[in-house]
Amino acid sequence: MTEPAEHKSPNPHHTGAEKSGHGILIAIIAALVIIAIVVAGVVPRVRAKNELKKETDTLAVPEVGVIQPKRGSTAQEIILPGNIQAFIDAPIYARTNGYLKIWYFDIGAHVKKGHLLAEIETPEVDQQLLQARADLNTAQANENLSQITYNRFEGLKNTDSVATQDVDNAAGDFAAKKAIVESARSNVNRLEDLQSFEKIYAPFDGVITARNTDVGQLIDSGSSGGVAKELFHIAAINTLRVYINVPQQYSVAAKPGIVANLSLAQFPGRTFQGKLVRTANAIDLASRTLLVEVDVDNPTGELLPGAFTEVHLKLPTEIPTYILPVNALIFRAQGLQVATVGNDNRAKLITIALGRDFGATVEVVSGLSDADKVIVSPPDSLVDGEQVQISQPNPQGGSGSASPQPQSR
């Protein structure tokens, strides 16, 4: 009978090693699965967090539109108010007392130099002149008698017929009589001059703008302590003066010879040409302006003294000016400023000085250059050195006074 095969038991050491290797493999796989799960959950969150931070940083940088400042004209025109005045303006007073006898010209009359305007009756002066002439005749008669006596004594002095004292007395009396004659003659001349003032003449070519007297009125020259009264007022209007006050910032350019155009409300669509002839060469402390005179020819007399006018002055300037929209201005405690963007995309606040105001735009006379990029409608919170982002231009055309420029890359 055959013996059964011997049953072999497995190696206990071999079985334990296999189980240990399978456990390690399972652990590694499990760890990888866990790592994969963790990575799959954390990475998107990190990515989302980074994107959110980047978006937040981007949104924190303000987006602004910029424009290039436009150069202003080299011959800037300023419009200033002015009052037209006569080239010569004078009140006419009487130089003697009396009553107005007659006047020859009324208001609006054009007169020439030397025209007789009025006559005054002066009975007191006439009587005083008659008395003065009589006194002069008496003094001349006494002078002649004294001269004869002096000449006779002077001829007898060498013959010792008269005393030397008598000769000296005759010489002194003759000199005194001669002085009395000169005094009487001066009094006559004075009264003749007063009598000549009975006639009032025009001192220059002009127009009578006022007549403040009439026939029979008492005329007081003021020489006796009374109040002098203006009889006529004359203005020379062939050439007119216009005085204007030029702001200090334009005072350097306001030089004699500059052409000025005048516009008046009563002459719509018309201008009258004048010329700047002189300046005060001093800035007024109260208004900080320079007083200048513009002369205007007025041969037809259309322009009237006392009228209001607007004077257009084209002043040459060597300092460049720029035109900006008003929405680019920043009004703060530091003064009037604008914000510009540098090559590093950082805002820079610049203090400027304004010239003329055109309504929607203004003129900047200092503080800007051609290369500046000015921010339009700057945020209220914008500070100097702040990072900004220049907006892209609108393809359909930007609104406002200027379109923003594209960001340089």
C-alpha positions as CSV (number, residue, x, y, z in Angstrom):
1,M,0.0,0.0,0.0
2,T,1.3,3.4,-1.1
3,E,2.1,6.0,1.6
4,P,0.2,9.3,1.4
5,A,2.1,12.3,0.3
6,E,3.7,14.3,3.0
7,H,1.8,17.6,3.6
8,K,4.1,20.7,3.5
9,S,3.2,23.6,5.8
10,P,3.9,27.2,4.4
11,N,6.9,29.3,5.6
12,P,5.7,31.5,8.4
13,H,8.4,34.0,7.8
14,H,7.5,34.4,4.1
15,T,3.9,34.9,4.8
16,G,4.5,37.8,7.2
17,A,6.8,39.7,4.8
18,E,4.2,39.5,2.1
19,K,1.5,40.9,4.4
20,S,3.9,43.7,5.5
21,G,4.7,44.7,1.9
22,H,1.0,44.8,1.0
23,G,0.3,47.1,3.9
24,I,3.0,49.5,3.0
25,L,1.7,49.7,-0.5
26,I,-1.8,50.2,0.6
27,A,-0.6,53.0,3.0
28,I,1.3,54.7,0.2
29,I,-1.7,54.5,-2.1
30,A,-3.9,55.9,0.7
31,A,-1.4,58.7,1.4
32,L,-1.3,59.6,-2.3
33,V,-5.1,59.6,-2.5
34,I,-5.2,61.9,0.5
35,I,-2.6,64.2,-0.9
36,A,-4.4,64.3,-4.2
37,I,-7.7,65.1,-2.5
38,V,-5.9,67.8,-0.4
39,V,-4.2,69.3,-3.5
40,A,-7.4,69.1,-5.5
41,G,-9.2,71.1,-2.7
42,V,-6.5,73.5,-1.6
43,V,-4.9,74.6,-4.9
44,P,-8.1,76.0,-6.4
45,R,-8.7,77.9,-3.2
46,V,-5.2,79.3,-3.3
47,R,-5.6,80.2,-6.9
48,A,-8.9,81.9,-6.3
49,K,-7.4,83.8,-3.4
50,N,-4.5,85.0,-5.5
51,E,-6.8,86.0,-8.3
52,L,-9.1,87.8,-5.8
53,K,-6.1,89.6,-4.3
54,K,-4.9,90.6,-7.8
55,E,-8.3,91.8,-8.7
56,T,-8.6,93.8,-5.5
57,D,-5.2,95.4,-6.0
58,T,-6.2,96.3,-9.6
59,L,-9.5,97.8,-8.5
60,A,-7.7,99.8,-5.7
61,V,-5.7,101.7,-8.4
62,P,-8.0,104.4,-9.7
63,E,-8.6,104.6,-13.5
64,V,-8.2,108.0,-14.9
65,G,-8.5,109.7,-18.3
66,V,-5.7,112.1,-19.4
67,I,-5.4,114.8,-22.0
68,Q,-2.4,116.8,-23.4
69,P,-2.7,120.5,-22.6
70,K,-3.4,122.6,-25.7
71,R,-1.1,125.5,-26.4
72,G,-2.7,128.9,-26.3
73,S,-2.2,131.7,-28.8
74,T,1.1,133.6,-28.7
75,A,-0.9,136.8,-29.0
76,Q,-3.4,136.5,-26.2
77,E,-6.4,138.8,-26.2
78,I,-7.8,140.2,-23.0
79,I,-11.1,142.1,-22.7
80,L,-11.2,144.9,-20.1
81,P,-13.9,147.4,-19.2
82,G,-13.1,151.1,-19.9
83,N,-14.6,154.5,-19.7
84,I,-14.3,156.9,-22.6
85,Q,-13.1,160.4,-21.6
86,A,-12.6,163.5,-23.6
87,F,-9.0,164.2,-24.6
88,I,-9.3,167.7,-22.9
89,D,-12.2,168.4,-20.4
90,A,-12.5,171.8,-18.8
91,P,-15.0,173.7,-16.8
92,I,-15.3,177.4,-17.7
93,Y,-15.6,180.0,-14.8
94,A,-15.9,183.7,-14.8
95,R,-12.9,185.8,-13.7
96,T,-14.9,188.9,-12.8
97,N,-18.1,189.7,-11.0
98,G,-21.2,191.0,-12.7
99,Y,-24.4,189.9,-14.5
100,L,-24.6,187.7,-17.6
101,K,-25.4,189.9,-20.5
102,I,-25.7,187.3,-23.3
103,W,-24.5,183.8,-24.2
104,Y,-23.9,182.6,-27.7
105,F,-23.6,178.7,-27.6
106,D,-25.8,176.1,-26.0
107,I,-25.1,172.5,-25.1
108,G,-24.0,170.3,-28.0
109,A,-22.5,173.2,-30.0
110,H,-19.1,172.7,-31.5
111,V,-16.8,175.6,-31.0
112,K,-13.4,176.6,-32.1
113,K,-10.6,178.0,-30.0
114,G,-11.2,181.7,-29.4
115,H,-15.0,181.7,-30.1
116,L,-16.9,184.1,-27.9
117,L,-19.1,182.1,-25.5
118,A,-20.7,184.8,-23.4
119,E,-20.5,188.4,-22.2
120,I,-20.7,189.7,-18.6
121,E,-21.8,193.2,-17.6
122,T,-19.4,194.6,-14.9
123,P,-20.5,198.2,-14.0
124,E,-18.4,198.2,-10.8
125,V,-15.3,197.3,-12.7
126,D,-16.1,199.9,-15.4
127,Q,-16.4,202.6,-12.8
128,Q,-13.2,201.5,-11.0
129,L,-11.4,201.6,-14.3
130,L,-12.5,205.2,-15.0
131,Q,-11.3,206.2,-11.6
132,A,-8.0,204.4,-12.0
133,R,-7.4,206.1,-15.3
134,A,-8.1,209.5,-13.7
135,D,-5.7,208.7,-10.9
136,L,-3.1,207.8,-13.5
137,N,-3.5,211.1,-15.2
138,T,-3.1,213.0,-11.9
139,A,0.0,211.0,-11.1
140,Q,1.5,211.7,-14.5
141,A,0.8,215.4,-14.1
142,N,2.5,215.5,-10.7
143,E,5.4,213.5,-12.2
144,N,5.9,216.0,-15.0
145,L,5.9,218.9,-12.5
146,S,8.3,217.1,-10.3
147,Q,10.6,216.3,-13.2
148,I,10.6,220.0,-14.3
149,T,11.5,221.1,-10.8
150,Y,14.3,218.5,-10.5
151,N,15.8,219.4,-13.9
152,R,15.8,223.1,-13.0
153,F,17.5,222.5,-9.6
154,E,20.0,220.2,-11.3
155,G,20.9,223.0,-13.7
156,L,21.4,225.5,-11.0
157,K,23.4,223.3,-8.7
158,N,26.7,224.0,-10.5
159,T,26.2,227.8,-10.1
160,D,25.7,227.5,-6.3
161,S,22.3,229.2,-6.7
162,V,20.5,226.5,-4.8
163,A,21.4,224.5,-1.8
164,T,22.5,220.8,-2.3
165,Q,19.7,219.8,0.1
166,D,17.1,221.4,-2.2
167,V,18.5,219.5,-5.2
168,D,18.3,216.2,-3.3
169,N,14.7,216.9,-2.1
170,A,13.7,217.6,-5.8
171,A,15.4,214.4,-6.9
172,G,13.6,212.4,-4.2
173,D,10.2,213.9,-5.0
174,F,10.6,213.1,-8.7
175,A,11.4,209.5,-7.9
176,A,8.4,209.2,-5.6
177,K,6.1,210.8,-8.2
178,K,7.5,208.4,-10.8
179,A,6.7,205.4,-8.6
180,I,3.2,206.7,-8.0
181,V,2.7,206.8,-11.8
182,E,3.8,203.2,-12.1
183,S,1.5,202.1,-9.3
184,A,-1.5,203.9,-10.9
185,R,-0.6,202.4,-14.3
186,S,-0.5,198.9,-12.8
187,N,-3.9,199.5,-11.2
188,V,-5.3,200.5,-14.6
189,N,-3.8,197.4,-16.3
190,R,-5.4,195.2,-13.6
191,L,-8.8,196.7,-14.1
192,E,-8.5,196.5,-17.9
193,D,-7.7,192.8,-17.5
194,L,-10.8,192.4,-15.3
195,Q,-12.8,194.3,-17.9
196,S,-11.5,192.0,-20.6
197,F,-12.8,189.0,-18.5
198,E,-16.3,190.4,-19.4
199,K,-16.0,188.3,-22.5
200,I,-15.6,184.5,-22.1
201,Y,-13.8,182.7,-24.9
202,A,-13.4,179.0,-25.7
203,P,-9.9,177.8,-24.7
204,F,-9.7,175.0,-27.3
205,D,-11.7,173.3,-30.0
206,G,-14.5,171.2,-28.6
207,V,-18.2,170.8,-27.8
208,I,-20.2,172.4,-25.1
209,T,-21.4,169.7,-22.8
210,A,-23.0,171.9,-20.2
211,R,-24.4,175.5,-19.8
212,N,-25.1,176.4,-16.2
213,T,-26.0,180.1,-16.6
214,D,-28.5,182.3,-18.3
215,V,-29.1,186.0,-19.1
216,G,-29.4,188.2,-16.1
217,Q,-27.9,185.8,-13.6
218,L,-25.4,187.1,-11.0
219,I,-21.9,186.0,-11.8
220,D,-19.5,185.5,-8.8
221,S,-15.9,184.8,-9.7
222,G,-15.2,183.8,-6.1
223,S,-12.6,186.5,-5.6
224,S,-14.6,188.3,-3.0
225,G,-15.2,185.2,-0.9
226,G,-18.2,183.9,-2.6
227,V,-18.7,180.5,-4.3
228,A,-17.6,180.4,-7.9
229,K,-20.1,178.8,-10.3
230,E,-19.2,176.9,-13.4
231,L,-20.7,178.7,-16.5
232,F,-19.8,176.2,-19.3
233,H,-18.2,172.8,-19.7
234,I,-16.2,172.1,-22.8
235,A,-14.8,168.7,-24.0
236,A,-12.4,168.1,-26.9
237,I,-13.8,164.9,-28.6
238,N,-11.8,164.7,-31.8
239,T,-9.5,162.4,-30.0
240,L,-10.7,160.4,-26.9
241,R,-8.9,158.8,-24.1
242,V,-9.8,155.4,-22.7
243,Y,-8.3,154.4,-19.3
244,I,-8.2,150.7,-18.5
245,N,-6.7,148.6,-15.7
246,V,-4.5,145.8,-17.0
247,P,-4.0,142.9,-14.5
248,Q,-0.5,142.5,-13.1
249,Q,0.2,139.3,-14.9
250,Y,-0.3,141.0,-18.3
251,S,1.5,144.2,-17.3
252,V,4.8,143.3,-18.9
253,A,3.2,142.8,-22.3
254,A,1.1,146.0,-22.2
255,K,3.5,148.4,-24.0
256,P,2.9,151.6,-26.0
257,G,2.0,150.9,-29.6
258,I,-0.2,147.9,-29.1
259,V,-3.5,148.1,-31.1
260,A,-6.7,148.1,-29.1
261,N,-10.2,147.5,-30.5
262,L,-13.2,149.1,-28.8
263,S,-16.7,147.7,-28.8
264,L,-19.8,149.5,-27.6
265,A,-23.3,148.4,-26.9
266,Q,-24.8,151.1,-29.1
267,F,-22.8,150.0,-32.1
268,P,-23.4,146.2,-32.3
269,G,-21.0,144.5,-34.8
270,R,-18.7,147.5,-35.0
271,T,-15.3,148.1,-33.5
272,F,-13.3,151.3,-33.2
273,Q,-9.5,151.0,-33.4
274,G,-7.3,152.8,-30.9
275,K,-3.7,152.6,-29.7
276,L,-2.1,152.1,-26.3
277,V,-0.1,155.3,-25.9
278,R,1.2,155.3,-22.3
279,T,1.1,153.5,-19.0
280,A,1.5,154.5,-15.4
281,N,4.6,152.4,-15.0
282,A,3.4,151.5,-11.6
283,I,1.2,148.7,-10.2
284,D,-1.7,150.0,-8.1
285,L,-1.4,148.6,-4.6
286,A,-5.2,148.2,-4.1
287,S,-6.2,146.5,-7.3
288,R,-2.8,145.0,-8.4
289,T,-3.4,146.5,-11.9
290,L,-1.5,148.7,-14.3
291,L,-3.3,151.9,-15.5
292,V,-2.9,152.4,-19.2
293,E,-4.3,154.9,-21.7
294,V,-5.7,154.1,-25.1
295,D,-6.3,157.0,-27.5
296,V,-9.0,156.7,-30.2
297,D,-9.5,159.1,-33.1
298,N,-13.1,160.3,-33.3
299,P,-13.3,162.6,-36.3
300,T,-17.1,162.1,-36.8
301,G,-18.0,162.5,-33.2
302,E,-19.8,159.2,-33.0
303,L,-18.1,158.2,-29.8
304,L,-19.3,160.2,-26.8
305,P,-17.2,160.9,-23.7
306,G,-18.5,159.2,-20.6
307,A,-19.6,156.0,-22.5
308,F,-18.7,152.5,-21.3
309,T,-16.7,150.3,-23.6
310,E,-15.0,147.0,-23.8
311,V,-11.4,147.2,-24.8
312,H,-9.9,144.2,-26.7
313,L,-6.1,144.1,-26.3
314,K,-4.0,141.6,-28.1
315,L,-0.9,141.3,-26.0
316,P,2.1,139.4,-27.3
317,T,3.6,137.0,-24.7
318,E,6.8,135.1,-24.6
319,I,5.5,132.7,-21.9
320,P,3.6,129.7,-23.3
321,T,0.0,129.4,-22.2
322,Y,-2.2,126.3,-22.2
323,I,-6.0,125.7,-22.5
324,L,-7.6,123.2,-20.1
325,P,-11.2,122.1,-19.5
326,V,-12.5,123.3,-16.1
327,N,-13.1,119.7,-15.0
328,A,-9.3,119.2,-14.8
329,L,-9.0,121.8,-12.0
330,I,-8.6,120.8,-8.3
331,F,-9.6,123.3,-5.7
332,R,-7.9,122.6,-2.4
333,A,-6.4,124.4,0.6
334,Q,-3.0,124.4,-1.2
335,G,-4.4,126.5,-3.9
336,L,-5.5,125.8,-7.5
337,Q,-3.9,122.6,-8.8
338,V,-4.1,120.0,-11.6
339,A,-3.1,116.4,-11.5
340,T,-0.7,114.9,-14.0
341,V,0.5,111.4,-14.7
342,G,4.3,110.6,-15.0
343,N,6.0,107.8,-16.8
344,D,5.8,105.7,-13.6
345,N,1.9,106.0,-13.7
346,R,1.9,108.0,-10.5
347,A,-0.1,111.1,-10.0
348,K,1.6,114.4,-9.4
349,L,-0.2,117.5,-8.2
350,I,1.0,120.8,-9.7
351,T,0.0,124.3,-8.6
352,I,-1.0,126.5,-11.5
353,A,-1.9,130.1,-12.2
354,L,-4.9,130.9,-14.3
355,G,-5.3,133.6,-17.0
356,R,-8.6,134.1,-18.8
357,D,-11.8,132.2,-18.1
358,F,-13.6,131.0,-21.2
359,G,-16.4,129.2,-19.5
360,A,-15.9,125.6,-20.3
361,T,-12.2,126.0,-20.6
362,V,-9.6,128.2,-18.8
363,E,-6.2,129.6,-19.7
364,V,-3.2,128.4,-17.6
365,V,-0.3,130.9,-17.6
366,S,2.2,129.0,-15.4
367,G,2.8,125.5,-14.1
368,L,2.4,123.3,-17.2
369,S,4.6,122.1,-20.0
370,D,3.9,120.4,-23.4
371,A,4.8,116.9,-22.1
372,D,2.4,116.9,-19.2
373,K,-0.5,114.5,-19.2
374,V,-3.3,116.1,-17.3
375,I,-6.0,114.1,-15.5
376,V,-9.6,115.1,-16.3
377,S,-12.2,114.8,-13.6
378,P,-9.6,113.6,-11.0
379,P,-11.0,111.7,-7.9
380,D,-11.5,113.8,-4.8
381,S,-9.3,111.4,-2.9
382,L,-6.4,111.6,-5.3
383,V,-3.1,112.4,-3.5
384,D,0.4,113.2,-4.8
385,G,2.4,110.1,-5.7
386,E,-0.7,107.8,-5.8
387,Q,-0.6,104.9,-8.4
388,V,-3.1,105.4,-11.2
389,Q,-4.2,103.6,-14.3
390,I,-4.7,105.5,-17.5
391,S,-8.0,104.4,-19.1
392,Q,-8.2,103.3,-22.7
393,P,-9.8,105.6,-25.2
394,N,-13.4,105.2,-26.0
395,P,-13.8,103.7,-29.5
396,Q,-17.0,105.7,-30.1
397,G,-15.3,108.9,-29.0
398,G,-15.0,110.2,-25.5
399,S,-17.4,112.7,-24.0
400,G,-16.4,116.0,-22.5
401,S,-13.9,118.5,-23.7
402,A,-11.1,116.0,-24.5
403,S,-10.7,112.3,-25.0
404,P,-8.4,110.3,-22.7
405,Q,-5.2,109.1,-24.2
406,P,-4.3,105.4,-24.4
407,Q,-1.9,103.9,-21.9
408,S,1.7,103.6,-23.3
409,R,3.1,100.1,-23.3
